[in-house]
Amino acid sequence: MDNKQKQALWKTADQLRSNMDAAEYKHVVLGLIFLKYISDSFEFQCASLKKRFQNPQDQYFLSEPSGIEYALEDKDYYIADNVFWVPNNARWQYIRNNAKQTDIGKIIDDAMYQIEKENPKLKNILNKTYARLSLPPAKLGDLIDTVSTIGFNEDFSKSKDTLGEIYEYFLGKFASAEGKRGGQYYTPASIVKTLVAIMAPHKGRVYDPCCGSGGMFVQSELFVKSHQGDISNISIYGQESNPTTWRLAAMNLAIRGIGFDLGKEAADTFTKDQHPALKADYILANPPFNVSDWGGDKLQDDSRWKYGIPPAGNANYAWIQHMISHLAPTGIAGIVLANGSMSSNTSGEGEIRKKLIEADIVECMVALPAQLFFNTQIPACLWFLRKQKKRKNEILFIDARNIGFMADRVLREFTDKDTSKIADTYHTWRLDEDAPKDKQYKDIKGFCKSAKLEEVKNNDYVLTPGRYVGTEEAEEDSEPFEQKFERLTKELFAQMEESKKLDEKIKDNLKKVF
C-alpha cells in the first residue's frame, strides 16, 4: 500500500472520529484493523486448505465432500500454520453484515472475546470496549465500511507487511494528534531507525524495558529482513507499565507473527521487573525523560545501582543502570535520553557518569536535532553502551543537530541518507582497524570526533558532543570585502525599490475596492 492510499484511509477514518478523543479512537481503529486482518488470514487459509483437500495429489486429500466441510472447521489445520482461529460470529463478513445494527458495538466485543478464548496468545490483548463507546453506532458502522476497503487478500504473501505499514502509519498519525500523550507510546521512526542502524540487531535477545507500542521491536524485525536474515533468530522481551499501551504493543507484535514475551502483565520496570534473569544482546529504549516520581526513595539498596544510587528526583541514571544490569557481556544498549543526562551534576548524577566513563562502558554519544518528538521540545541524545568495547578507552562523539529536514511546520525527520550518515560513521569508527586505509575513520570538524578518555576527563566527564567535535569549518570566501559590500548594497537598494512599487500597487487596488 503506497502513501497516497494510507493517507486516504487515514483521512476517511479520522473524519469519522467526530468529538471522540484521539487516545480512545486509536484503540477503536487499530482493533478493527487487527480483526479484519486475522479474519482475512483465516479465510485465505480456509481457501488454501479447501484446494488441498480436493487435490488427489496432496497429502491432505479427502474424497468425501462432507469430510471436507468438516475438516475446514478443524482448528488444528490453522494453528499448525500459525494462523489465528476465528469463530463464525467473529469473522469479518459477519461483522460487516451487521455493521448497521444498533448493537454493533456489542457484536464486536463478543467477537473479540471469542477470538481471545480460542487463541490463548491473544488473551487480555484485544480491545473489548466497543459497546461503551461515545461513537454513535452509525459512525462505527461507517468505520467498519472504511476498514473493509483494506485488501489483505489481494496478495496474501505480502499482507502482513501491508498490515504492518498501515499499523505503524496510523500509530504515528495518532501520536501526532495526541501530542504529549502520543510520545508515551510512540517513538518517531527517525530515532528508532537510527538506533537500529547503529546497533544492527541480527541474532540474539532484544529487550526494551519501556517498550510503548513496540516500535523498537518492529524496526529490529525490518532490519533483520532487509539484511536477508531470519527473524526467528531474534527473541523479543519487553515491559510496559501502562496496561492499554501494553496491549497495544502485544497486538503490534502479534499481527506480524513475531514471537514475544512482554511479561505476565503490565508493570513498573523498577519495582516489578518482569525479566529479572534476562541478559540481552541488544537493548533499545526510549524511557520517559526526567521522571521525578519513579519511586527511587524506596529502592536505595537495589543491586542494579552498581555505579551509584540514582537521585530520587530523576530516573535517567536509574534507566541507564537498569539496562546495564540486563546487558549480556557482549551486548550493546542504545538509549534515548534528555540532553541534561550528558552534563548534569545534580544529586550525584555527575559521579555516576564519571564511574560509567571510567569503567569504559560508554561507547558513543549522538546529539539529536530539536523537533524530532511529538510530545516534547526538550533536546535529546542517544547513549550507546557496551561492556566489551572494540576501541577501548575511546568514545565516539557525533553531533547530528544539523541533520534532517522539516517534514511539516513543527516536526523534523531524518531521510534514509541522514540515518546512514550517522550509522556509517559509527561502524567505520568501530571497525577502523579492519578497514582499508581509504575507508578508515576520520574526525570531521563540527560532526564527529573520537576522543580519548583522558580528554573526556579533562572536560569534567561531560558527554555533550559539541564539546569535542568543534564547529564546522566555513567554506572559504574568495570575494574581496569591498566588492561584496558594493554588490550587497546594490541588491538591498533594488529590493527596497521593488518593495516601494508593490506598496503603491496595493494602495491603488485598495482604492478600487473602497
Contacts in CASP RR format, 6 or more apart in sequence:
PFRMAT RR
TARGET T0000
AUTHOR 0000-0000-0000
METHOD contacts of the structure
MODEL  1
MDNKQKQALWKTADQLRSNMDAAEYKHVVLGLIFLKYISDSFEFQCASLK
KRFQNPQDQYFLSEPSGIEYALEDKDYYIADNVFWVPNNARWQYIRNNAK
QTDIGKIIDDAMYQIEKENPKLKNILNKTYARLSLPPAKLGDLIDTVSTI
GFNEDFSKSKDTLGEIYEYFLGKFASAEGKRGGQYYTPASIVKTLVAIMA
PHKGRVYDPCCGSGGMFVQSELFVKSHQGDISNISIYGQESNPTTWRLAA
MNLAIRGIGFDLGKEAADTFTKDQHPALKADYILANPPFNVSDWGGDKLQ
DDSRWKYGIPPAGNANYAWIQHMISHLAPTGIAGIVLANGSMSSNTSGEG
EIRKKLIEADIVECMVALPAQLFFNTQIPACLWFLRKQKKRKNEILFIDA
RNIGFMADRVLREFTDKDTSKIADTYHTWRLDEDAPKDKQYKDIKGFCKS
AKLEEVKNNDYVLTPGRYVGTEEAEEDSEPFEQKFERLTKELFAQMEESK
KLDEKIKDNLKKVF
1 150 0 8 1.000
1 162 0 8 1.000
1 165 0 8 1.000
1 166 0 8 1.000
6 165 0 8 1.000
6 166 0 8 1.000
6 169 0 8 1.000
9 146 0 8 1.000
9 149 0 8 1.000
9 150 0 8 1.000
9 166 0 8 1.000
10 169 0 8 1.000
10 170 0 8 1.000
10 173 0 8 1.000
12 146 0 8 1.000
13 29 0 8 1.000
13 143 0 8 1.000
13 146 0 8 1.000
13 147 0 8 1.000
13 170 0 8 1.000
14 173 0 8 1.000
14 177 0 8 1.000
16 135 0 8 1.000
16 139 0 8 1.000
16 142 0 8 1.000
16 143 0 8 1.000
16 146 0 8 1.000
17 25 0 8 1.000
17 135 0 8 1.000
18 135 0 8 1.000
18 136 0 8 1.000
18 139 0 8 1.000
19 134 0 8 1.000
20 28 0 8 1.000
20 133 0 8 1.000
20 134 0 8 1.000
20 135 0 8 1.000
22 174 0 8 1.000
22 177 0 8 1.000
22 178 0 8 1.000
23 174 0 8 1.000
23 178 0 8 1.000
23 181 0 8 1.000
23 182 0 8 1.000
24 133 0 8 1.000
24 134 0 8 1.000
25 135 0 8 1.000
25 174 0 8 1.000
26 170 0 8 1.000
26 171 0 8 1.000
26 174 0 8 1.000
26 178 0 8 1.000
26 248 0 8 1.000
27 127 0 8 1.000
27 129 0 8 1.000
27 244 0 8 1.000
27 248 0 8 1.000
28 127 0 8 1.000
28 130 0 8 1.000
28 133 0 8 1.000
28 135 0 8 1.000
28 140 0 8 1.000
28 143 0 8 1.000
29 143 0 8 1.000
29 147 0 8 1.000
29 170 0 8 1.000
30 127 0 8 1.000
30 167 0 8 1.000
30 170 0 8 1.000
30 171 0 8 1.000
30 248 0 8 1.000
30 251 0 8 1.000
31 126 0 8 1.000
31 127 0 8 1.000
31 251 0 8 1.000
32 108 0 8 1.000
32 143 0 8 1.000
32 144 0 8 1.000
32 147 0 8 1.000
33 147 0 8 1.000
33 150 0 8 1.000
33 163 0 8 1.000
33 166 0 8 1.000
33 167 0 8 1.000
33 170 0 8 1.000
34 126 0 8 1.000
34 251 0 8 1.000
34 254 0 8 1.000
34 255 0 8 1.000
35 90 0 8 1.000
35 92 0 8 1.000
35 95 0 8 1.000
35 108 0 8 1.000
35 111 0 8 1.000
35 112 0 8 1.000
35 115 0 8 1.000
35 126 0 8 1.000
36 92 0 8 1.000
36 147 0 8 1.000
36 148 0 8 1.000
36 150 0 8 1.000
36 152 0 8 1.000
37 150 0 8 1.000
37 152 0 8 1.000
37 159 0 8 1.000
37 163 0 8 1.000
37 255 0 8 1.000
38 84 0 8 1.000
38 86 0 8 1.000
38 115 0 8 1.000
38 255 0 8 1.000
39 86 0 8 1.000
39 90 0 8 1.000
39 91 0 8 1.000
39 92 0 8 1.000
39 93 0 8 1.000
39 95 0 8 1.000
40 92 0 8 1.000
40 151 0 8 1.000
40 152 0 8 1.000
40 153 0 8 1.000
40 156 0 8 1.000
40 159 0 8 1.000
41 83 0 8 1.000
41 84 0 8 1.000
41 152 0 8 1.000
41 156 0 8 1.000
41 159 0 8 1.000
42 78 0 8 1.000
42 83 0 8 1.000
42 84 0 8 1.000
42 85 0 8 1.000
42 86 0 8 1.000
42 91 0 8 1.000
43 91 0 8 1.000
43 92 0 8 1.000
43 153 0 8 1.000
44 152 0 8 1.000
44 153 0 8 1.000
44 156 0 8 1.000
44 159 0 8 1.000
45 77 0 8 1.000
45 78 0 8 1.000
45 81 0 8 1.000
45 83 0 8 1.000
46 72 0 8 1.000
49 60 0 8 1.000
49 71 0 8 1.000
49 72 0 8 1.000
49 77 0 8 1.000
50 68 0 8 1.000
50 72 0 8 1.000
52 58 0 8 1.000
52 60 0 8 1.000
52 61 0 8 1.000
53 60 0 8 1.000
53 61 0 8 1.000
53 62 0 8 1.000
53 67 0 8 1.000
53 68 0 8 1.000
53 71 0 8 1.000
53 72 0 8 1.000
54 61 0 8 1.000
54 62 0 8 1.000
54 68 0 8 1.000
55 61 0 8 1.000
62 68 0 8 1.000
62 71 0 8 1.000
71 77 0 8 1.000
75 85 0 8 1.000
75 118 0 8 1.000
78 84 0 8 1.000
78 85 0 8 1.000
79 85 0 8 1.000
82 257 0 8 1.000
84 115 0 8 1.000
84 118 0 8 1.000
84 119 0 8 1.000
84 121 0 8 1.000
84 122 0 8 1.000
85 115 0 8 1.000
85 118 0 8 1.000
85 119 0 8 1.000
86 115 0 8 1.000
86 118 0 8 1.000
87 111 0 8 1.000
87 114 0 8 1.000
87 115 0 8 1.000
87 118 0 8 1.000
88 94 0 8 1.000
89 107 0 8 1.000
89 110 0 8 1.000
89 111 0 8 1.000
89 114 0 8 1.000
90 110 0 8 1.000
90 111 0 8 1.000
90 112 0 8 1.000
90 114 0 8 1.000
90 115 0 8 1.000
92 148 0 8 1.000
94 111 0 8 1.000
95 104 0 8 1.000
95 107 0 8 1.000
95 108 0 8 1.000
95 111 0 8 1.000
95 144 0 8 1.000
96 144 0 8 1.000
96 145 0 8 1.000
96 148 0 8 1.000
98 104 0 8 1.000
98 107 0 8 1.000
99 140 0 8 1.000
99 141 0 8 1.000
99 144 0 8 1.000
99 145 0 8 1.000
100 137 0 8 1.000
100 138 0 8 1.000
100 141 0 8 1.000
101 107 0 8 1.000
101 137 0 8 1.000
102 137 0 8 1.000
103 131 0 8 1.000
103 137 0 8 1.000
104 130 0 8 1.000
104 137 0 8 1.000
104 140 0 8 1.000
104 141 0 8 1.000
104 144 0 8 1.000
105 130 0 8 1.000
105 131 0 8 1.000
105 133 0 8 1.000
105 137 0 8 1.000
105 140 0 8 1.000
106 130 0 8 1.000
106 131 0 8 1.000
108 130 0 8 1.000
108 131 0 8 1.000
108 140 0 8 1.000
109 128 0 8 1.000
109 129 0 8 1.000
109 130 0 8 1.000
109 131 0 8 1.000
112 126 0 8 1.000
112 127 0 8 1.000
112 128 0 8 1.000
112 130 0 8 1.000
113 128 0 8 1.000
115 122 0 8 1.000
115 126 0 8 1.000
116 122 0 8 1.000
116 123 0 8 1.000
116 124 0 8 1.000
116 125 0 8 1.000
116 126 0 8 1.000
121 254 0 8 1.000
122 250 0 8 1.000
122 254 0 8 1.000
124 247 0 8 1.000
125 247 0 8 1.000
125 250 0 8 1.000
125 251 0 8 1.000
125 254 0 8 1.000
126 247 0 8 1.000
126 251 0 8 1.000
127 247 0 8 1.000
130 140 0 8 1.000
133 140 0 8 1.000
135 143 0 8 1.000
150 162 0 8 1.000
150 166 0 8 1.000
151 159 0 8 1.000
151 162 0 8 1.000
152 159 0 8 1.000
152 162 0 8 1.000
152 163 0 8 1.000
153 159 0 8 1.000
160 255 0 8 1.000
160 256 0 8 1.000
160 257 0 8 1.000
163 255 0 8 1.000
163 256 0 8 1.000
164 218 0 8 1.000
164 255 0 8 1.000
164 256 0 8 1.000
167 252 0 8 1.000
167 255 0 8 1.000
168 189 0 8 1.000
168 215 0 8 1.000
168 218 0 8 1.000
171 185 0 8 1.000
171 186 0 8 1.000
171 213 0 8 1.000
171 252 0 8 1.000
172 186 0 8 1.000
172 374 0 8 1.000
174 182 0 8 1.000
174 186 0 8 1.000
175 182 0 8 1.000
175 183 0 8 1.000
175 185 0 8 1.000
175 186 0 8 1.000
175 374 0 8 1.000
175 375 0 8 1.000
176 182 0 8 1.000
176 374 0 8 1.000
176 411 0 8 1.000
178 374 0 8 1.000
179 374 0 8 1.000
179 375 0 8 1.000
180 374 0 8 1.000
180 375 0 8 1.000
180 376 0 8 1.000
181 375 0 8 1.000
182 374 0 8 1.000
182 375 0 8 1.000
183 373 0 8 1.000
183 374 0 8 1.000
183 375 0 8 1.000
183 376 0 8 1.000
184 212 0 8 1.000
184 242 0 8 1.000
184 245 0 8 1.000
184 288 0 8 1.000
184 375 0 8 1.000
185 212 0 8 1.000
185 213 0 8 1.000
185 242 0 8 1.000
185 245 0 8 1.000
185 248 0 8 1.000
186 212 0 8 1.000
186 213 0 8 1.000
186 215 0 8 1.000
186 374 0 8 1.000
187 212 0 8 1.000
187 215 0 8 1.000
187 216 0 8 1.000
187 286 0 8 1.000
187 336 0 8 1.000
188 372 0 8 1.000
188 373 0 8 1.000
188 374 0 8 1.000
188 411 0 8 1.000
188 413 0 8 1.000
189 219 0 8 1.000
189 413 0 8 1.000
190 372 0 8 1.000
190 404 0 8 1.000
190 412 0 8 1.000
190 413 0 8 1.000
190 414 0 8 1.000
190 418 0 8 1.000
190 419 0 8 1.000
191 286 0 8 1.000
191 336 0 8 1.000
191 368 0 8 1.000
191 372 0 8 1.000
191 380 0 8 1.000
191 382 0 8 1.000
192 215 0 8 1.000
192 216 0 8 1.000
192 219 0 8 1.000
192 284 0 8 1.000
192 286 0 8 1.000
193 219 0 8 1.000
193 414 0 8 1.000
193 416 0 8 1.000
193 419 0 8 1.000
194 366 0 8 1.000
194 382 0 8 1.000
194 414 0 8 1.000
194 419 0 8 1.000
194 422 0 8 1.000
194 423 0 8 1.000
195 216 0 8 1.000
195 219 0 8 1.000
195 284 0 8 1.000
195 334 0 8 1.000
195 336 0 8 1.000
195 382 0 8 1.000
196 216 0 8 1.000
196 219 0 8 1.000
196 220 0 8 1.000
196 222 0 8 1.000
196 223 0 8 1.000
196 284 0 8 1.000
197 223 0 8 1.000
197 419 0 8 1.000
197 420 0 8 1.000
197 422 0 8 1.000
197 423 0 8 1.000
198 334 0 8 1.000
198 364 0 8 1.000
198 382 0 8 1.000
198 384 0 8 1.000
198 422 0 8 1.000
198 423 0 8 1.000
198 426 0 8 1.000
198 427 0 8 1.000
199 282 0 8 1.000
199 284 0 8 1.000
199 332 0 8 1.000
199 334 0 8 1.000
199 384 0 8 1.000
200 223 0 8 1.000
200 427 0 8 1.000
201 220 0 8 1.000
201 223 0 8 1.000
201 224 0 8 1.000
201 234 0 8 1.000
201 281 0 8 1.000
201 282 0 8 1.000
201 284 0 8 1.000
202 223 0 8 1.000
202 224 0 8 1.000
202 227 0 8 1.000
202 229 0 8 1.000
202 233 0 8 1.000
202 234 0 8 1.000
203 233 0 8 1.000
203 234 0 8 1.000
203 281 0 8 1.000
204 233 0 8 1.000
204 234 0 8 1.000
204 235 0 8 1.000
204 281 0 8 1.000
204 282 0 8 1.000
205 234 0 8 1.000
205 235 0 8 1.000
205 237 0 8 1.000
205 278 0 8 1.000
205 279 0 8 1.000
205 280 0 8 1.000
205 281 0 8 1.000
205 282 0 8 1.000
205 328 0 8 1.000
206 216 0 8 1.000
206 217 0 8 1.000
206 220 0 8 1.000
206 234 0 8 1.000
206 235 0 8 1.000
206 236 0 8 1.000
206 237 0 8 1.000
206 280 0 8 1.000
206 281 0 8 1.000
206 282 0 8 1.000
206 283 0 8 1.000
206 284 0 8 1.000
207 237 0 8 1.000
207 238 0 8 1.000
207 275 0 8 1.000
207 278 0 8 1.000
207 280 0 8 1.000
207 282 0 8 1.000
207 283 0 8 1.000
207 284 0 8 1.000
207 326 0 8 1.000
208 214 0 8 1.000
208 216 0 8 1.000
208 217 0 8 1.000
208 237 0 8 1.000
208 238 0 8 1.000
208 239 0 8 1.000
208 283 0 8 1.000
208 284 0 8 1.000
208 285 0 8 1.000
209 238 0 8 1.000
209 239 0 8 1.000
209 269 0 8 1.000
209 283 0 8 1.000
209 285 0 8 1.000
209 287 0 8 1.000
209 319 0 8 1.000
209 322 0 8 1.000
209 323 0 8 1.000
209 326 0 8 1.000
210 239 0 8 1.000
210 240 0 8 1.000
210 241 0 8 1.000
210 269 0 8 1.000
210 285 0 8 1.000
210 286 0 8 1.000
210 287 0 8 1.000
210 288 0 8 1.000
210 319 0 8 1.000
211 217 0 8 1.000
211 238 0 8 1.000
211 239 0 8 1.000
211 240 0 8 1.000
211 249 0 8 1.000
211 262 0 8 1.000
211 285 0 8 1.000
212 240 0 8 1.000
212 242 0 8 1.000
212 245 0 8 1.000
212 246 0 8 1.000
212 248 0 8 1.000
212 249 0 8 1.000
213 245 0 8 1.000
213 248 0 8 1.000
213 249 0 8 1.000
213 252 0 8 1.000
214 248 0 8 1.000
214 249 0 8 1.000
214 252 0 8 1.000
214 253 0 8 1.000
215 252 0 8 1.000
216 284 0 8 1.000
216 285 0 8 1.000
216 286 0 8 1.000
217 236 0 8 1.000
217 238 0 8 1.000
217 249 0 8 1.000
217 252 0 8 1.000
217 253 0 8 1.000
217 258 0 8 1.000
217 260 0 8 1.000
218 252 0 8 1.000
218 253 0 8 1.000
218 256 0 8 1.000
218 258 0 8 1.000
220 234 0 8 1.000
220 236 0 8 1.000
220 282 0 8 1.000
220 284 0 8 1.000
221 231 0 8 1.000
221 234 0 8 1.000
221 256 0 8 1.000
221 258 0 8 1.000
224 230 0 8 1.000
224 231 0 8 1.000
224 233 0 8 1.000
224 234 0 8 1.000
225 231 0 8 1.000
231 258 0 8 1.000
235 259 0 8 1.000
235 261 0 8 1.000
236 253 0 8 1.000
236 258 0 8 1.000
236 259 0 8 1.000
236 260 0 8 1.000
236 261 0 8 1.000
237 260 0 8 1.000
237 261 0 8 1.000
237 262 0 8 1.000
237 275 0 8 1.000
237 278 0 8 1.000
237 280 0 8 1.000
238 249 0 8 1.000
238 260 0 8 1.000
238 261 0 8 1.000
238 262 0 8 1.000
238 263 0 8 1.000
238 274 0 8 1.000
238 275 0 8 1.000
239 262 0 8 1.000
239 263 0 8 1.000
239 267 0 8 1.000
239 269 0 8 1.000
239 273 0 8 1.000
239 274 0 8 1.000
239 275 0 8 1.000
240 246 0 8 1.000
240 249 0 8 1.000
240 262 0 8 1.000
240 266 0 8 1.000
241 266 0 8 1.000
241 267 0 8 1.000
241 268 0 8 1.000
241 269 0 8 1.000
242 266 0 8 1.000
243 265 0 8 1.000
243 266 0 8 1.000
245 266 0 8 1.000
246 262 0 8 1.000
246 265 0 8 1.000
246 266 0 8 1.000
247 266 0 8 1.000
249 262 0 8 1.000
250 260 0 8 1.000
250 262 0 8 1.000
253 259 0 8 1.000
253 260 0 8 1.000
253 262 0 8 1.000
254 260 0 8 1.000
261 275 0 8 1.000
262 274 0 8 1.000
263 274 0 8 1.000
263 275 0 8 1.000
264 274 0 8 1.000
265 274 0 8 1.000
267 274 0 8 1.000
269 322 0 8 1.000
270 294 0 8 1.000
270 295 0 8 1.000
270 296 0 8 1.000
270 299 0 8 1.000
270 315 0 8 1.000
270 318 0 8 1.000
270 322 0 8 1.000
271 295 0 8 1.000
271 298 0 8 1.000
271 299 0 8 1.000
275 326 0 8 1.000
278 326 0 8 1.000
279 326 0 8 1.000
279 327 0 8 1.000
279 328 0 8 1.000
279 329 0 8 1.000
280 326 0 8 1.000
280 327 0 8 1.000
280 328 0 8 1.000
280 331 0 8 1.000
281 328 0 8 1.000
281 330 0 8 1.000
281 331 0 8 1.000
281 332 0 8 1.000
282 331 0 8 1.000
282 332 0 8 1.000
282 333 0 8 1.000
283 323 0 8 1.000
283 326 0 8 1.000
283 327 0 8 1.000
283 331 0 8 1.000
283 332 0 8 1.000
283 333 0 8 1.000
283 334 0 8 1.000
283 335 0 8 1.000
284 333 0 8 1.000
284 334 0 8 1.000
284 335 0 8 1.000
285 319 0 8 1.000
285 323 0 8 1.000
285 333 0 8 1.000
285 334 0 8 1.000
285 335 0 8 1.000
285 336 0 8 1.000
286 335 0 8 1.000
286 336 0 8 1.000
287 315 0 8 1.000
287 316 0 8 1.000
287 319 0 8 1.000
287 335 0 8 1.000
287 336 0 8 1.000
287 337 0 8 1.000
288 315 0 8 1.000
289 316 0 8 1.000
289 337 0 8 1.000
289 338 0 8 1.000
289 376 0 8 1.000
289 378 0 8 1.000
289 380 0 8 1.000
290 314 0 8 1.000
290 315 0 8 1.000
290 316 0 8 1.000
290 338 0 8 1.000
290 378 0 8 1.000
291 314 0 8 1.000
291 315 0 8 1.000
292 313 0 8 1.000
292 314 0 8 1.000
292 315 0 8 1.000
293 313 0 8 1.000
294 312 0 8 1.000
294 313 0 8 1.000
294 315 0 8 1.000
294 318 0 8 1.000
295 312 0 8 1.000
296 310 0 8 1.000
296 312 0 8 1.000
296 313 0 8 1.000
296 315 0 8 1.000
296 318 0 8 1.000
297 312 0 8 1.000
299 305 0 8 1.000
299 318 0 8 1.000
300 309 0 8 1.000
303 325 0 8 1.000
304 318 0 8 1.000
304 321 0 8 1.000
304 322 0 8 1.000
304 324 0 8 1.000
304 325 0 8 1.000
305 318 0 8 1.000
305 321 0 8 1.000
306 321 0 8 1.000
306 324 0 8 1.000
306 325 0 8 1.000
307 321 0 8 1.000
307 324 0 8 1.000
307 352 0 8 1.000
307 355 0 8 1.000
307 356 0 8 1.000
307 359 0 8 1.000
308 317 0 8 1.000
308 321 0 8 1.000
308 348 0 8 1.000
308 351 0 8 1.000
308 352 0 8 1.000
308 355 0 8 1.000
310 316 0 8 1.000
310 317 0 8 1.000
310 318 0 8 1.000
310 321 0 8 1.000
310 349 0 8 1.000
310 352 0 8 1.000
311 317 0 8 1.000
311 346 0 8 1.000
311 347 0 8 1.000
311 348 0 8 1.000
311 349 0 8 1.000
312 347 0 8 1.000
313 347 0 8 1.000
314 344 0 8 1.000
314 346 0 8 1.000
314 347 0 8 1.000
314 349 0 8 1.000
316 337 0 8 1.000
316 338 0 8 1.000
316 340 0 8 1.000
316 341 0 8 1.000
316 344 0 8 1.000
316 349 0 8 1.000
317 341 0 8 1.000
317 349 0 8 1.000
317 352 0 8 1.000
317 353 0 8 1.000
319 335 0 8 1.000
319 337 0 8 1.000
320 335 0 8 1.000
320 337 0 8 1.000
320 341 0 8 1.000
320 352 0 8 1.000
320 356 0 8 1.000
320 383 0 8 1.000
320 385 0 8 1.000
321 352 0 8 1.000
323 333 0 8 1.000
323 334 0 8 1.000
323 335 0 8 1.000
323 385 0 8 1.000
324 333 0 8 1.000
324 361 0 8 1.000
324 385 0 8 1.000
324 387 0 8 1.000
327 333 0 8 1.000
327 385 0 8 1.000
327 387 0 8 1.000
329 387 0 8 1.000
329 388 0 8 1.000
330 387 0 8 1.000
330 388 0 8 1.000
331 386 0 8 1.000
331 387 0 8 1.000
331 388 0 8 1.000
332 363 0 8 1.000
332 384 0 8 1.000
332 385 0 8 1.000
332 386 0 8 1.000
333 383 0 8 1.000
333 384 0 8 1.000
333 385 0 8 1.000
333 386 0 8 1.000
334 382 0 8 1.000
334 383 0 8 1.000
334 384 0 8 1.000
334 385 0 8 1.000
335 382 0 8 1.000
335 383 0 8 1.000
335 384 0 8 1.000
335 385 0 8 1.000
336 380 0 8 1.000
336 381 0 8 1.000
336 382 0 8 1.000
337 380 0 8 1.000
337 381 0 8 1.000
337 382 0 8 1.000
337 383 0 8 1.000
338 378 0 8 1.000
338 379 0 8 1.000
338 380 0 8 1.000
338 381 0 8 1.000
339 367 0 8 1.000
339 378 0 8 1.000
339 379 0 8 1.000
339 380 0 8 1.000
339 381 0 8 1.000
339 464 0 8 1.000
341 349 0 8 1.000
341 353 0 8 1.000
341 381 0 8 1.000
341 383 0 8 1.000
342 353 0 8 1.000
342 365 0 8 1.000
342 381 0 8 1.000
342 462 0 8 1.000
342 463 0 8 1.000
342 464 0 8 1.000
343 462 0 8 1.000
343 463 0 8 1.000
343 464 0 8 1.000
344 350 0 8 1.000
350 461 0 8 1.000
353 461 0 8 1.000
353 463 0 8 1.000
354 461 0 8 1.000
356 362 0 8 1.000
356 385 0 8 1.000
357 395 0 8 1.000
357 453 0 8 1.000
357 456 0 8 1.000
357 457 0 8 1.000
357 461 0 8 1.000
357 463 0 8 1.000
358 453 0 8 1.000
360 389 0 8 1.000
360 392 0 8 1.000
360 393 0 8 1.000
360 453 0 8 1.000
361 385 0 8 1.000
361 386 0 8 1.000
361 387 0 8 1.000
361 389 0 8 1.000
362 383 0 8 1.000
362 384 0 8 1.000
362 385 0 8 1.000
362 395 0 8 1.000
362 463 0 8 1.000
363 384 0 8 1.000
363 385 0 8 1.000
363 386 0 8 1.000
363 389 0 8 1.000
363 391 0 8 1.000
363 395 0 8 1.000
363 396 0 8 1.000
363 430 0 8 1.000
364 382 0 8 1.000
364 384 0 8 1.000
364 395 0 8 1.000
364 396 0 8 1.000
364 397 0 8 1.000
364 398 0 8 1.000
364 426 0 8 1.000
364 429 0 8 1.000
365 381 0 8 1.000
365 382 0 8 1.000
365 383 0 8 1.000
365 384 0 8 1.000
365 395 0 8 1.000
365 396 0 8 1.000
365 397 0 8 1.000
365 398 0 8 1.000
365 463 0 8 1.000
365 464 0 8 1.000
365 465 0 8 1.000
366 381 0 8 1.000
366 382 0 8 1.000
366 384 0 8 1.000
366 398 0 8 1.000
366 400 0 8 1.000
366 422 0 8 1.000
366 465 0 8 1.000
367 379 0 8 1.000
367 381 0 8 1.000
367 398 0 8 1.000
367 399 0 8 1.000
367 400 0 8 1.000
367 401 0 8 1.000
367 464 0 8 1.000
367 465 0 8 1.000
367 466 0 8 1.000
368 379 0 8 1.000
368 380 0 8 1.000
368 381 0 8 1.000
368 382 0 8 1.000
368 400 0 8 1.000
368 401 0 8 1.000
369 400 0 8 1.000
369 401 0 8 1.000
369 402 0 8 1.000
369 403 0 8 1.000
369 404 0 8 1.000
369 412 0 8 1.000
370 377 0 8 1.000
370 379 0 8 1.000
370 401 0 8 1.000
370 412 0 8 1.000
371 377 0 8 1.000
371 406 0 8 1.000
371 410 0 8 1.000
371 411 0 8 1.000
371 412 0 8 1.000
372 380 0 8 1.000
372 411 0 8 1.000
372 412 0 8 1.000
372 413 0 8 1.000
373 380 0 8 1.000
374 411 0 8 1.000
381 465 0 8 1.000
383 463 0 8 1.000
384 426 0 8 1.000
390 430 0 8 1.000
390 431 0 8 1.000
391 429 0 8 1.000
391 430 0 8 1.000
391 432 0 8 1.000
391 450 0 8 1.000
393 452 0 8 1.000
393 453 0 8 1.000
394 450 0 8 1.000
394 451 0 8 1.000
394 452 0 8 1.000
394 453 0 8 1.000
395 450 0 8 1.000
395 451 0 8 1.000
395 453 0 8 1.000
395 456 0 8 1.000
395 463 0 8 1.000
396 425 0 8 1.000
396 426 0 8 1.000
396 429 0 8 1.000
396 430 0 8 1.000
396 448 0 8 1.000
396 449 0 8 1.000
396 450 0 8 1.000
396 451 0 8 1.000
397 448 0 8 1.000
397 449 0 8 1.000
397 450 0 8 1.000
397 451 0 8 1.000
397 463 0 8 1.000
397 465 0 8 1.000
397 466 0 8 1.000
397 467 0 8 1.000
397 468 0 8 1.000
397 469 0 8 1.000
398 422 0 8 1.000
398 425 0 8 1.000
398 426 0 8 1.000
398 447 0 8 1.000
398 448 0 8 1.000
398 465 0 8 1.000
398 469 0 8 1.000
399 446 0 8 1.000
399 447 0 8 1.000
399 448 0 8 1.000
399 465 0 8 1.000
399 466 0 8 1.000
399 469 0 8 1.000
399 470 0 8 1.000
400 418 0 8 1.000
400 422 0 8 1.000
400 447 0 8 1.000
403 414 0 8 1.000
403 418 0 8 1.000
403 421 0 8 1.000
403 422 0 8 1.000
404 412 0 8 1.000
404 413 0 8 1.000
404 414 0 8 1.000
404 415 0 8 1.000
404 418 0 8 1.000
405 412 0 8 1.000
405 413 0 8 1.000
405 415 0 8 1.000
406 412 0 8 1.000
407 413 0 8 1.000
425 441 0 8 1.000
425 447 0 8 1.000
425 448 0 8 1.000
428 435 0 8 1.000
428 439 0 8 1.000
428 440 0 8 1.000
428 441 0 8 1.000
429 441 0 8 1.000
429 448 0 8 1.000
429 450 0 8 1.000
432 440 0 8 1.000
432 441 0 8 1.000
435 441 0 8 1.000
441 450 0 8 1.000
443 449 0 8 1.000
443 450 0 8 1.000
443 469 0 8 1.000
444 469 0 8 1.000
445 469 0 8 1.000
445 470 0 8 1.000
445 471 0 8 1.000
445 472 0 8 1.000
445 473 0 8 1.000
446 466 0 8 1.000
446 469 0 8 1.000
446 470 0 8 1.000
446 471 0 8 1.000
446 472 0 8 1.000
446 473 0 8 1.000
447 469 0 8 1.000
447 472 0 8 1.000
448 469 0 8 1.000
449 465 0 8 1.000
449 468 0 8 1.000
449 469 0 8 1.000
449 470 0 8 1.000
451 468 0 8 1.000
455 468 0 8 1.000
456 462 0 8 1.000
456 463 0 8 1.000
459 467 0 8 1.000
459 468 0 8 1.000
477 484 0 8 1.000
479 487 0 8 1.000
END
